[in-house]
Amino acid sequence: MEPIIYIDADACPVISESLDIARAHNVPVVIAGNSTQNLSRHIRKKDPRDEKEGFWVDTLTVSVGADSADFAIVERLSSNDIVVTQDIGLAAMALGRGASALGVRGLPYTRSTIDMALEMRHVEKKIRRQGGRTRGPSVFTDDDRETFSRSLERLLLEAQRVEENQEL
């Protein structure tokens, strides 16, 4: 089964790069976000919007609320899909469904790294809840954008190889 790229649009700086790579690889995309976002602005007029063979792009608009987009994505995932997200919780749920998860800086989340990422998120949240401060993410750079693009290309090539082997 051909992979679908799901983009968690919440503060995602690599939506354009994801769509460009999907177009080049003829892979469908779903951009998910809440109703306050103008998700359609990322779609070109000539992009197909209905599910056909190859590339198409659609939006998945959810209600405003914590994790609404995350749960909407997870319930649609198949094992060959790819989720682009900054959300460690969503990445963990995607891995649990057998999908791949890729951070916006190009770092793939894996079964061997997700537990540590979840633990760090928990510790930092605990510190903030107690009135402490934690460092935020560093400034997003062009190098981060390039690393992301290379990582997404690599994941798509792996997913397409898996698909070809399953067809044999």
C-alpha angles and dihedrals in degrees: 000000000000116000123248120210112224115197119202095214095195102121090331111164096189105058093115093048091049092052093046091052092045091052091050092050095039092238124147122244136203117195111203127195144127126284093262091068124082095226094169091067088079094058122089118227092243095050111113112243101193128076109266134140110302129355122016131143131211138171127235109203116194133182120274108268142106112294095353092131092044094057092043090055095045094052090056099045126118124194095259096050128109125221120203109203148140089210113101091196092056090046090054092050091048091052089049089057091051095253126126122252126203128190119225091249090057098260110138115220111226136182088254095053105033097079092057092046090051091048092051090049090051094049093048092048089051091052091050092047089056091053097263127130130237130192116262123221119293120255113289108246140192087252089058089051092051093046089051092050093050091048094049091048090051093049092049092050090050092048092049091050090052089050092050092050091050090053092056 
